[in-house]
Amino acid sequence: MSEVVHIYEANAAAFDRDRGRQLMEAGYLDAILSRLPSESRSVLDLGCGAGEPIARYLIDNDCRVTGVDAAPAMIDLCKARFPDMTWMVGDMRSLALGQRFGAVIAWDSFFHLAADAQRGMFPIFREHVAPCGLLLFTSGPEHGEAIGELYGKPLYHASLAADEYRCLLGRNGFEVVQHAVEDPACGGHTVWLAQSI
């Protein structure tokens, strides 16, 4: 994981420049927004990057965003852009904010964790999601590991099998609302949206 953080830290400005702003994620974010009660529009964004475009979209739709990223340079960009929101450097694997949110998002971040660390995240998700709250994350399409590349450096990804994700969600009090495998309308992302029950 430290290698992943180093890549994002060393290339924060380039990543922010290159990160698409067309918001292919909008359909899934709208699914969250439509379910968030007006009195609890708080969102925890794990692996928030530089806050563009996901956090901006949520903020523009009257959400109070708390962003966590392990790369300090990313958090600095978020603070400069959205000073009224809450931003912190942290490792999602050891997160203990003592606060619950209407939604927790781990978009293109959770899948950088090794399989055992992913399994360990589900109790952490549970502890940070309000009753009837929502969880949105991306994974791989099947169990395995893959090494991609970002700015010439090898970038680690891992995934559990879909059946194991469903089991972990159920065991931690979530019900799957929506699941898409390599969604062509969302850049080929495999997406999970679940609700606390």
N, CA and C of each residue as an Amber inpcrd file, in Angstrom:
protein
   591
   0.8250000  -1.2070000   0.0000000   0.0000000   0.0000000   0.0000000
   0.8610000   1.2590000   0.0000000   2.0170000   1.2040000   0.6650000
   2.8710000   2.3900000   0.7260000   3.3410000   2.8010000  -0.6680000
   3.5630000   1.8150000  -1.5520000   3.9790000   2.1280000  -2.9130000
   2.8620000   2.8620000  -3.6650000   1.6290000   2.4390000  -3.4440000
   0.4810000   3.0980000  -4.0800000   0.3940000   4.5450000  -3.6180000
   0.5070000   4.7580000  -2.3180000   0.4310000   6.1180000  -1.7760000
   1.5470000   6.9810000  -2.3500000   2.7440000   6.4180000  -2.4290000
   3.8810000   7.1810000  -2.9460000   3.6370000   7.6310000  -4.3830000
   3.0550000   6.7580000  -5.1990000   2.7760000   7.1280000  -6.5940000
   1.8160000   8.3070000  -6.6570000   0.7480000   8.2500000  -5.8740000
  -0.2200000   9.3450000  -5.9000000   0.3530000  10.6170000  -5.2900000
   1.1480000  10.4790000  -4.2420000   1.7550000  11.6450000  -3.6080000
   2.7280000  12.3360000  -4.5620000   3.5680000  11.5550000  -5.2130000
   4.5900000  12.1180000  -6.0990000   3.9940000  12.7190000  -7.3690000
   2.7880000  12.2720000  -7.7410000   2.1850000  12.7010000  -9.0010000
   0.8460000  13.3960000  -8.8090000   0.6360000  13.9970000  -7.6480000
  -0.6750000  14.5750000  -7.3320000  -1.1040000  15.6250000  -8.3480000
  -0.2170000  16.5340000  -8.7010000  -0.5870000  17.6000000  -9.6360000
  -0.9100000  17.0260000 -11.0130000  -0.1130000  16.0640000 -11.4710000
  -0.3670000  15.4550000 -12.7760000  -1.6630000  14.6560000 -12.7610000
  -1.8930000  13.9240000 -11.6780000  -3.1270000  13.1470000 -11.5740000
  -4.3360000  14.0690000 -11.5890000  -4.2530000  15.1610000 -10.8420000
  -5.3590000  16.1210000 -10.8130000  -5.5920000  16.7200000 -12.1920000
  -4.5250000  17.0160000 -12.9020000  -4.6450000  17.5750000 -14.2550000
  -5.2900000  16.5770000 -15.2000000  -4.9160000  15.3040000 -15.0660000
  -5.3580000  14.2850000 -16.0230000  -6.6870000  13.6300000 -15.6660000
  -7.1210000  13.8000000 -14.4370000  -8.3670000  13.1550000 -13.9880000
  -9.5390000  13.7230000 -14.7640000 -10.2820000  12.8530000 -15.4200000
 -11.4230000  13.2980000 -16.2100000 -12.4700000  14.0000000 -15.3480000
 -13.0730000  15.0330000 -15.9020000 -14.1060000  15.7860000 -15.1750000
 -15.5080000  15.5350000 -15.7400000 -15.6170000  14.5910000 -16.6950000
 -16.9080000  14.3790000 -17.3520000 -17.9080000  13.6470000 -16.4670000
 -17.4500000  13.1260000 -15.3340000 -18.2990000  12.5100000 -14.3150000
 -19.1160000  11.3320000 -14.8540000 -18.4100000  10.3350000 -15.3310000
 -19.0770000   9.1010000 -15.7390000 -19.7630000   8.4390000 -14.5500000
 -19.3590000   8.8130000 -13.3320000 -19.9150000   8.2420000 -12.1080000
 -21.2770000   8.8290000 -11.7320000 -21.7600000   9.8080000 -12.4870000
 -22.9430000  10.5800000 -12.0770000 -24.1550000   9.7080000 -11.7790000
 -24.3810000   8.6620000 -12.5580000 -25.5600000   7.8220000 -12.3300000
 -25.5500000   7.1840000 -10.9540000 -24.3800000   6.7420000 -10.5250000
 -24.2730000   6.1170000  -9.2020000 -24.3380000   7.1670000  -8.0920000
 -23.7390000   8.3200000  -8.3300000 -23.8260000   9.3900000  -7.3340000
 -25.2690000   9.8850000  -7.2030000 -25.9710000   9.9610000  -8.3220000
 -27.3820000  10.3660000  -8.2700000 -28.2210000   9.3360000  -7.5120000
 -27.8540000   8.0620000  -7.6380000 -28.5760000   7.0270000  -6.8870000
 -28.3990000   7.2330000  -5.3910000 -27.2180000   7.6660000  -4.9830000
 -26.9920000   7.9940000  -3.5740000 -27.7800000   9.2300000  -3.1820000
 -27.6560000  10.2790000  -3.9810000 -28.3150000  11.5450000  -3.6440000
 -29.8320000  11.3800000  -3.5190000 -30.4060000  10.5360000  -4.3510000
 -31.8620000  10.3550000  -4.3130000 -32.3210000   9.6320000  -3.0490000
 -31.3920000   8.9130000  -2.4060000 -31.7410000   8.1590000  -1.2030000
 -31.3230000   8.8450000   0.0900000 -30.5070000   9.8830000  -0.0130000
 -30.0570000  10.5690000   1.2020000 -31.1760000  11.4480000   1.7540000
 -31.4950000  11.3170000   3.0250000 -32.4950000  12.2140000   3.6110000
 -31.9580000  13.6360000   3.6760000 -32.8350000  14.5940000   3.5440000
 -32.4100000  16.0000000   3.5100000 -31.6840000  16.4080000   4.7770000
 -31.9930000  15.7550000   5.9060000 -31.3670000  16.1270000   7.1750000
 -30.0370000  15.4130000   7.4030000 -29.6510000  14.5060000   6.5020000
 -28.4220000  13.7420000   6.7160000 -27.6370000  13.5900000   5.4190000
 -27.3170000  14.7210000   4.7950000 -26.6030000  14.6850000   3.5210000
 -25.0900000  14.7880000   3.7630000 -24.6100000  13.9060000   4.6130000
 -23.1740000  13.8490000   4.9090000 -22.5710000  12.6620000   4.1860000
 -21.3980000  12.8770000   3.6030000 -20.7430000  11.8350000   2.8170000
 -19.2800000  11.7310000   3.2410000 -18.8310000  10.5140000   3.4540000
 -17.4310000  10.2220000   3.7130000 -16.8250000   9.6720000   2.4290000
 -15.8320000  10.3660000   1.8910000 -15.1860000   9.9890000   0.6320000
 -13.8030000   9.4310000   0.9550000 -13.6580000   8.1130000   0.8570000
 -12.4140000   7.4330000   1.1870000 -11.5450000   7.2840000  -0.0590000
 -10.3540000   7.8450000  -0.0130000  -9.5250000   7.9070000  -1.2140000
 -10.0420000   9.0150000  -2.1080000 -10.2460000  10.1790000  -1.4970000
 -10.9310000  11.2830000  -2.1830000 -10.0960000  11.9300000  -3.2730000
  -8.7840000  11.6180000  -3.3300000  -7.9510000  12.2730000  -4.3310000
  -7.9630000  13.7710000  -4.1360000  -8.0300000  14.4950000  -5.2370000
  -8.0000000  15.9610000  -5.1890000  -9.3940000  16.5800000  -5.1270000
 -10.4180000  15.7280000  -4.9700000 -11.7800000  16.2610000  -4.8080000
 -12.5190000  16.5480000  -6.0930000 -11.9170000  16.2360000  -7.2150000
 -12.5490000  16.4510000  -8.5190000 -12.6190000  15.1220000  -9.2750000
 -13.7520000  14.7720000  -9.8360000 -15.0040000  15.5130000  -9.8660000
 -16.0190000  15.0620000  -8.8060000 -15.7380000  13.9740000  -8.0800000
 -16.7760000  13.3650000  -7.2450000 -17.1730000  14.2670000  -6.0810000
 -16.2070000  14.7000000  -5.2830000 -16.5500000  15.5370000  -4.1370000
 -17.2310000  16.8250000  -4.5870000 -16.7290000  17.4080000  -5.6650000
 -17.3620000  18.6450000  -6.1590000 -18.8340000  18.4130000  -6.4810000
 -19.1330000  17.3060000  -7.1450000 -20.5190000  17.0140000  -7.5120000
 -21.3910000  16.8900000  -6.2720000 -20.8780000  16.2070000  -5.2680000
 -21.6400000  16.0390000  -4.0330000 -21.8300000  17.3720000  -3.3160000
 -20.7820000  18.1710000  -3.2630000 -20.8670000  19.4930000  -2.6220000
 -21.8630000  20.3690000  -3.3620000 -21.8160000  20.3270000  -4.6920000
 -22.7530000  21.1210000  -5.5010000 -24.1970000  20.6680000  -5.3080000
 -24.3750000  19.4530000  -4.7800000 -25.7170000  18.9340000  -4.4940000
 -25.9970000  18.9220000  -2.9930000 -25.4450000  19.9180000  -2.3130000
 -25.7740000  20.2080000  -0.9070000 -25.3510000  19.1290000   0.0760000
 -24.2810000  18.4110000  -0.2360000 -23.7490000  17.4390000   0.7110000
 -22.5990000  18.0560000   1.4980000 -22.4790000  17.6030000   2.7080000
 -21.3330000  17.9450000   3.5420000 -20.3330000  16.7970000   3.4030000
 -19.1770000  17.0710000   2.8080000 -18.2160000  16.0180000   2.4840000
 -17.0530000  16.0280000   3.4690000 -16.7210000  14.8410000   3.9540000
 -15.4810000  14.6060000   4.6810000 -14.6320000  13.7010000   3.8030000
 -13.4530000  14.1610000   3.4400000 -12.5870000  13.3960000   2.5540000
 -11.3570000  12.8950000   3.2760000 -10.9960000  11.6540000   3.0000000
  -9.8020000  11.0410000   3.5810000  -8.9510000  10.4990000   2.4410000
  -7.6650000  10.8120000   2.4690000  -6.7440000  10.2600000   1.4840000
  -5.3970000  10.0800000   2.1610000  -4.6710000   9.0550000   1.7700000
  -3.3680000   8.7760000   2.3760000  -2.2570000   9.6520000   1.8110000
  -2.5230000  10.3550000   0.7160000  -1.5220000  11.2170000   0.0910000
  -1.7240000  12.6620000   0.5320000  -0.8270000  13.2250000   1.3240000
  -0.9980000  14.6070000   1.8020000  -1.1550000  15.6310000   0.6840000
  -0.4680000  15.4330000  -0.4430000  -0.5710000  16.3970000  -1.5410000
  -1.9920000  16.4490000  -2.0970000  -2.6730000  15.3200000  -2.1040000
  -4.0690000  15.3000000  -2.5620000  -4.9600000  16.0850000  -1.5940000
  -4.7440000  15.8780000  -0.3130000  -5.5510000  16.5870000   0.6830000
  -5.2940000  18.0910000   0.6060000  -4.0600000  18.4920000   0.3390000
  -3.7650000  19.9190000   0.1810000  -4.5770000  20.5260000  -0.9550000
  -4.7080000  19.7940000  -2.0610000  -5.5130000  20.2820000  -3.1860000
  -6.9820000  20.4120000  -2.7920000  -7.4890000  19.4400000  -2.0410000
  -8.8810000  19.4920000  -1.5830000  -9.1140000  20.6990000  -0.6830000
  -8.2100000  20.9250000   0.2450000  -8.3580000  22.0500000   1.1710000
  -8.3500000  23.3910000   0.4450000  -7.5230000  23.4910000  -0.5810000
  -7.4800000  24.7290000  -1.3530000  -8.7600000  24.9410000  -2.1430000
  -9.3410000  23.8540000  -2.6430000 -10.5480000  23.9530000  -3.4680000
 -11.8190000  24.1500000  -2.6510000 -11.9130000  23.4010000  -1.5830000
 -13.1610000  23.3560000  -0.8040000 -12.8380000  23.5530000   0.6780000
 -12.4460000  24.7600000   1.0570000 -11.9960000  24.9780000   2.4410000
 -13.0810000  24.8000000   3.4940000 -14.3270000  24.8180000   3.0850000
 -15.4160000  24.6760000   4.0610000 -15.7510000  23.2240000   4.3850000
 -15.1560000  22.2980000   3.6530000 -15.3760000  20.8880000   3.9220000
 -14.2710000  20.3570000   4.8410000 -14.3910000  19.1010000   5.2430000
 -13.4150000  18.4930000   6.1520000 -12.5260000  17.5370000   5.3700000
 -11.2140000  17.7450000   5.4500000 -10.2550000  16.9320000   4.7060000
  -9.1720000  16.4420000   5.6610000  -8.7970000  15.2000000   5.5420000
  -7.7660000  14.6650000   6.4360000  -6.9120000  13.6090000   5.7600000
  -5.6380000  13.6200000   6.1250000  -4.7200000  12.5730000   5.6850000
  -4.9460000  11.3660000   6.5860000  -5.1640000  10.2130000   5.9780000
  -5.4000000   9.0240000   6.7820000  -5.4160000   7.7670000   5.9420000
  -5.3090000   6.6460000   6.6190000  -5.3310000   5.3200000   6.0050000
  -6.6930000   4.7000000   6.2880000  -7.4390000   4.4060000   5.2520000
  -8.7920000   3.8770000   5.4510000  -8.7850000   2.5800000   6.2600000
  -7.7010000   1.8390000   6.2330000  -7.6430000   0.5480000   6.9190000
  -7.6880000   0.6870000   8.4350000  -7.3610000   1.8460000   8.9420000
  -7.3640000   2.0530000  10.3960000  -8.2970000   3.1910000  10.8040000
  -9.2390000   3.5140000   9.9470000 -10.1210000   4.6580000  10.1850000
 -11.0420000   4.4130000  11.3770000 -11.1380000   5.4030000  12.2420000
 -12.0380000   5.3270000  13.4000000 -12.4350000   6.7540000  13.7530000
 -13.3690000   7.3130000  12.9720000 -13.7320000   8.7160000  13.1490000
 -14.7440000   8.9360000  14.2690000 -15.3840000   7.8570000  14.7330000
 -16.4080000   8.0350000  15.7590000 -17.5980000   8.8300000  15.2650000
 -17.8610000   8.7370000  13.9860000 -18.9360000   9.5040000  13.3470000
 -19.5550000   8.6560000  12.2450000 -20.8500000   8.8080000  12.0460000
 -21.5370000   8.0740000  10.9790000 -22.0270000   9.0450000   9.9180000
 -22.0650000   8.5540000   8.6890000 -22.3830000   9.3890000   7.5350000
 -23.5590000   8.7940000   6.7690000 -24.2620000   9.6650000   6.0720000
 -25.3580000   9.1960000   5.2420000 -24.8960000   8.2870000   4.1280000
 -23.6650000   8.5090000   3.6660000 -23.0850000   7.6530000   2.6270000
 -21.5720000   7.5930000   2.7990000 -21.0120000   6.4530000   2.4540000
 -19.5610000   6.2660000   2.3910000 -19.2270000   5.8370000   0.9710000
 -18.2340000   6.4990000   0.3830000 -17.8170000   6.2130000  -0.9890000
 -16.3410000   5.8210000  -0.9790000 -16.0170000   4.7490000  -1.6940000
 -14.6160000   4.3600000  -1.9030000 -14.4570000   4.0420000  -3.3930000
 -14.4210000   5.0960000  -4.1820000 -14.4070000   4.9610000  -5.6450000
 -12.9630000   4.9300000  -6.1420000 -12.5890000   3.8710000  -6.8050000
 -11.2320000   3.7070000  -7.3380000 -10.1600000   3.8890000  -6.2700000
 -10.4540000   3.4550000  -5.0620000  -9.4710000   3.5460000  -3.9760000
  -9.3940000   2.2300000  -3.2140000 -10.5300000   1.7070000  -2.8150000
 -10.6310000   0.4480000  -2.0790000  -9.9290000  -0.6910000  -2.8180000
  -9.9620000  -0.6650000  -4.1470000  -9.3900000  -1.7770000  -4.9050000
  -7.8560000  -1.7550000  -4.9720000  -7.2280000  -0.7450000  -4.3490000
  -5.7720000  -0.7660000  -4.2080000  -5.3300000  -1.5870000  -2.9940000
  -6.2740000  -2.0090000  -2.1660000  -5.9510000  -2.7910000  -0.9790000
  -5.8400000  -4.2760000  -1.3230000  -4.9460000  -4.9710000  -0.6290000
  -4.8460000  -6.4180000  -0.7820000  -6.1200000  -7.0880000  -0.2700000
  -6.3220000  -8.3320000  -0.6370000  -7.5740000  -9.0310000  -0.3470000
  -7.9200000  -9.0250000   1.1450000  -6.9670000  -9.3590000   2.0050000
  -7.2660000  -9.3960000   3.4360000  -7.6130000  -8.0190000   3.9760000
  -6.9400000  -6.9910000   3.4700000  -7.2620000  -5.6280000   3.8980000
  -8.6520000  -5.2330000   3.4300000  -9.0550000  -5.6790000   2.2430000
 -10.4140000  -5.4070000   1.7830000 -11.4330000  -6.0670000   2.7110000
 -11.1720000  -7.2960000   3.0900000 -12.0930000  -7.9740000   4.0090000
 -12.2200000  -7.1900000   5.3150000 -11.1010000  -6.6560000   5.7760000
 -11.1070000  -5.9030000   7.0220000 -11.7930000  -4.5650000   6.9360000
 -12.0750000  -4.1010000   5.7290000 -12.7310000  -2.7980000   5.5730000
 -14.2240000  -2.8420000   5.8650000 -14.8550000  -3.9900000   5.7510000
 -16.3170000  -4.0030000   5.8650000 -16.8110000  -3.6370000   7.2650000
 -16.1740000  -4.0790000   8.3410000 -16.5690000  -3.5590000   9.6570000
 -16.3180000  -2.0530000   9.7920000 -15.2720000  -1.5600000   9.1280000
 -15.0020000  -0.1140000   9.1590000 -16.0830000   0.6370000   8.3930000
 -16.4760000   0.1260000   7.2450000 -17.6170000   0.7170000   6.5370000
 -18.8410000   0.7640000   7.4490000 -19.1290000  -0.3840000   8.0820000
 -20.3170000  -0.4820000   8.9420000 -20.2860000   0.5640000  10.0480000
 -19.1250000   0.7830000  10.6460000 -19.0080000   1.7190000  11.7650000
 -19.1310000   3.1760000  11.3430000 -19.0300000   3.4340000  10.0510000
 -19.0840000   4.8250000   9.5860000 -20.3410000   5.1470000   8.7790000
 -21.2180000   4.1800000   8.5830000 -22.4570000   4.4050000   7.8360000
 -23.6230000   4.5250000   8.8130000 -24.4170000   5.5550000   8.6400000
 -25.5990000   5.7610000   9.4780000 -26.6430000   4.6870000   9.1890000
 -27.5840000   4.4680000  10.1090000 -28.6890000   3.5500000   9.8190000
 -29.3790000   3.9210000   8.5100000 -29.6020000   2.9500000   7.6760000
 -30.1800000   3.1250000   6.3370000 -29.2610000   3.9220000   5.4030000
 -27.9950000   4.0830000   5.8140000 -27.0390000   4.7940000   4.9760000
 -26.5410000   3.9430000   3.8280000 -25.7340000   4.5450000   2.9810000
 -25.3330000   3.9300000   1.7200000 -23.8250000   3.7390000   1.6370000
 -23.4380000   2.7190000   0.8970000 -22.0330000   2.4170000   0.6530000
 -21.8520000   2.2140000  -0.8480000 -20.9080000   2.9570000  -1.4260000
 -20.6090000   2.8530000  -2.8510000 -19.1190000   2.5830000  -3.0110000
 -18.7720000   1.4980000  -3.7030000 -17.3680000   1.2170000  -3.9520000
 -17.1900000   0.5160000  -5.2880000 -15.9580000   0.5740000  -5.7940000
 -15.6090000  -0.1310000  -7.0190000 -14.6700000  -1.2790000  -6.6820000
 -14.7570000  -2.3120000  -7.4660000 -13.9150000  -3.4950000  -7.2830000
 -13.4670000  -3.9840000  -8.6550000 -12.7630000  -5.1040000  -8.6680000
 -12.5040000  -5.7780000  -9.9280000 -13.6830000  -6.6600000 -10.2910000
 -13.7000000  -7.2200000 -11.5000000 -14.8290000  -8.0450000 -11.9260000
 -14.8020000  -9.4570000 -11.3560000 -13.6480000  -9.8840000 -10.8260000
 -13.5180000 -11.2420000 -10.2950000 -12.3540000 -11.2920000  -9.3220000
 -12.2400000 -12.4070000  -8.6130000 -11.1500000 -12.5550000  -7.6510000
  -9.7960000 -12.5430000  -8.3580000  -8.8440000 -11.7890000  -7.7940000
  -7.5020000 -11.7890000  -8.3580000  -6.7720000 -10.4970000  -8.0890000
  -5.5430000 -10.4540000  -8.5630000  -4.6980000  -9.2760000  -8.4610000
  -4.2970000  -8.8360000  -9.8580000  -4.0550000  -7.5310000 -10.0020000
  -3.6120000  -6.9950000 -11.2900000  -2.6500000  -5.8380000 -11.0180000
  -1.6840000  -5.7040000 -11.8840000  -0.7440000  -4.5940000 -11.7820000
  -0.9480000  -3.6960000 -12.9950000  -1.4400000  -2.5120000 -12.7390000
  -1.5780000  -1.5300000 -13.8020000  -0.3460000  -0.6410000 -13.8380000
  -0.4980000   0.5280000 -14.4340000   0.6130000   1.4730000 -14.5040000
   0.0680000   2.8850000 -14.4020000   0.7520000   3.7150000 -13.6290000
   0.3970000   5.1220000 -13.5110000   1.6820000   5.9270000 -13.4840000
   1.8280000   6.8000000 -14.4780000   3.0230000   7.6380000 -14.5990000
   4.3120000   6.8070000 -14.5560000   4.2570000   5.6830000 -15.2710000
   5.4240000   4.8430000 -15.4240000   5.7410000   3.9470000 -14.2440000
   4.8750000   3.9320000 -13.2450000   5.1010000   3.1210000 -12.0480000
   4.0390000   2.0240000 -11.9710000   4.4170000   0.8290000 -11.4990000
   3.4320000  -0.2480000 -11.3480000   2.4370000   0.0780000 -10.2390000
   1.1570000  -0.1030000 -10.5300000   0.0930000   0.2650000  -9.5970000
  -0.7470000  -0.9650000  -9.2790000  -0.7780000  -1.3240000  -8.0080000
  -1.4190000  -2.5600000  -7.5410000  -2.9380000  -2.4170000  -7.4420000
  -3.6420000  -3.4750000  -7.8540000  -5.0930000  -3.5900000  -7.6930000
  -5.4100000  -5.0220000  -7.2520000  -6.4710000  -5.1770000  -6.4990000
  -6.9300000  -6.5210000  -6.1160000  -8.4410000  -6.5340000  -6.0380000
  -8.9950000  -7.7230000  -6.1090000 -10.4370000  -7.8710000  -5.9920000
 -10.7660000  -9.2250000  -5.3710000 -11.8550000  -9.2510000  -4.6620000
 -12.4540000 -10.4940000  -4.2080000 -13.4730000 -10.9370000  -5.2490000
 -13.9850000 -12.1310000  -5.0930000 -15.0690000 -12.6020000  -5.9610000
 -16.3780000 -11.9290000  -5.5660000 -17.2850000 -11.8250000  -6.5130000
 -18.5660000 -11.1670000  -6.2530000 -19.3190000 -11.8380000  -5.1070000
 -19.2930000 -13.1560000  -5.0530000 -20.0030000 -13.8570000  -3.9820000
 -19.4270000 -13.5120000  -2.6130000 -18.1110000 -13.3090000  -2.5510000
 -17.5240000 -12.9490000  -1.2580000 -17.8970000 -11.5210000  -0.8670000
 -17.9030000 -10.6050000  -1.8280000 -18.3570000  -9.2470000  -1.5080000
 -19.7920000  -9.2700000  -0.9770000 -20.6510000 -10.0360000  -1.6370000
 -22.0390000 -10.1160000  -1.1670000 -22.1140000 -10.6770000   0.2560000
 -21.2990000 -11.6750000   0.5340000 -21.2710000 -12.2720000   1.8660000
 -20.7770000 -11.2640000   2.8990000 -19.7210000 -10.5500000   2.5930000
 -19.1730000  -9.5580000   3.5160000 -20.1670000  -8.4220000   3.7500000
 -20.8210000  -7.9940000   2.7020000 -21.8390000  -6.9460000   2.8550000
 -22.9650000  -7.4360000   3.7620000 -23.4860000  -8.6260000   3.4940000
 -24.5780000  -9.1610000   4.3050000 -24.1890000  -9.3510000   5.7530000
 -22.9780000  -9.8540000   5.9820000 -22.4940000 -10.1030000   7.3380000
 -22.3420000  -8.8040000   8.1320000 -22.1470000  -7.7100000   7.4220000
 -21.9550000  -6.4190000   8.0830000 -23.1720000  -5.5080000   7.9810000
 -24.3100000  -6.1100000   7.6660000 -25.5650000  -5.3660000   7.7410000
 -25.9120000  -4.5280000   6.5380000 -25.4140000  -4.9330000   5.3590000
 -25.7320000  -4.2040000   4.1320000 -26.5160000  -5.0860000   3.1790000
 -27.3640000  -4.4510000   2.4180000 -28.1140000  -5.1060000   1.3510000
 -27.7080000  -4.4770000   0.0260000 -27.3960000  -5.3010000  -0.9690000
 -26.9880000  -4.7760000  -2.2770000 -28.1900000  -4.1270000  -2.9610000
 -28.0090000  -2.8880000  -3.3580000 -29.0460000  -2.1310000  -4.0750000
 -28.8030000  -2.2040000  -5.5760000 -27.5420000  -2.1420000  -5.9550000
 -27.1850000  -2.1050000  -7.3710000 -25.7860000  -2.6840000  -7.5240000
 -25.5980000  -3.5030000  -8.5510000 -24.2780000  -4.0590000  -8.8350000
 -24.1320000  -4.1830000 -10.3370000 -23.0350000  -3.6260000 -10.8570000
 -22.7640000  -3.6940000 -12.2870000 -21.3460000  -4.1860000 -12.4960000
 -21.1740000  -5.1310000 -13.4020000 -19.8580000  -5.6670000 -13.7220000
 -19.3610000  -5.0100000 -15.0080000 -18.2350000  -4.3210000 -14.8790000
 -17.6130000  -3.6510000 -16.0220000 -18.6440000  -2.8280000 -16.8080000
 -19.3030000  -1.9510000 -16.1120000 -20.3700000  -1.1200000 -16.6650000
 -19.8510000  -0.2970000 -17.8500000 -20.3510000  -0.5440000 -19.0660000
 -19.8450000   0.1910000 -20.2320000 -20.2020000   1.6800000 -20.1910000
 -21.2390000   2.0300000 -19.4420000 -21.6290000   3.4330000 -19.3240000
 -20.8020000   4.1680000 -18.2770000 -19.9200000   3.4260000 -17.5990000
 -19.1190000   4.0270000 -16.5360000 -17.6520000   3.6100000 -16.6780000
 -17.1610000   3.6830000 -17.8850000 -15.7490000   3.4240000 -18.1220000
 -15.3010000   2.0150000 -17.7950000 -16.2270000   1.0610000 -17.8080000
 -15.8810000  -0.3230000 -17.5190000 -15.6940000  -0.6270000 -16.0410000
 -16.1740000   0.2510000 -15.1700000 -16.0480000   0.0180000 -13.7330000
 -16.9990000  -1.0780000 -13.2570000 -16.5300000  -1.8490000 -12.2950000
 -17.3950000  -2.7750000 -11.5660000 -17.7980000  -2.0800000 -10.2740000
 -19.0880000  -1.9180000 -10.0940000 -19.6050000  -1.0030000  -9.0670000
 -20.5650000  -1.7160000  -8.1410000 -20.4520000  -1.3830000  -6.8600000
 -21.3480000  -1.8860000  -5.8320000 -21.9990000  -0.7070000  -5.1090000
 -23.3280000  -0.7390000  -5.0100000 -24.0640000   0.2080000  -4.1740000
 -24.9000000  -0.6090000  -3.2010000 -24.6820000  -0.3890000  -1.9120000
 -25.3940000  -1.1510000  -0.8850000 -25.9610000  -0.1830000   0.1500000
 -26.9680000  -0.6820000   0.8710000 -27.6110000   0.1340000   1.9110000
 -27.6020000  -0.5940000   3.2250000 -27.3270000   0.1550000   4.2700000
 -27.3480000  -0.4040000   5.6210000 -28.7820000  -0.7720000   5.9930000
 -28.9710000  -1.9580000   6.5810000 -30.3210000  -2.3940000   6.9210000
 -30.4240000  -2.6550000   8.4230000
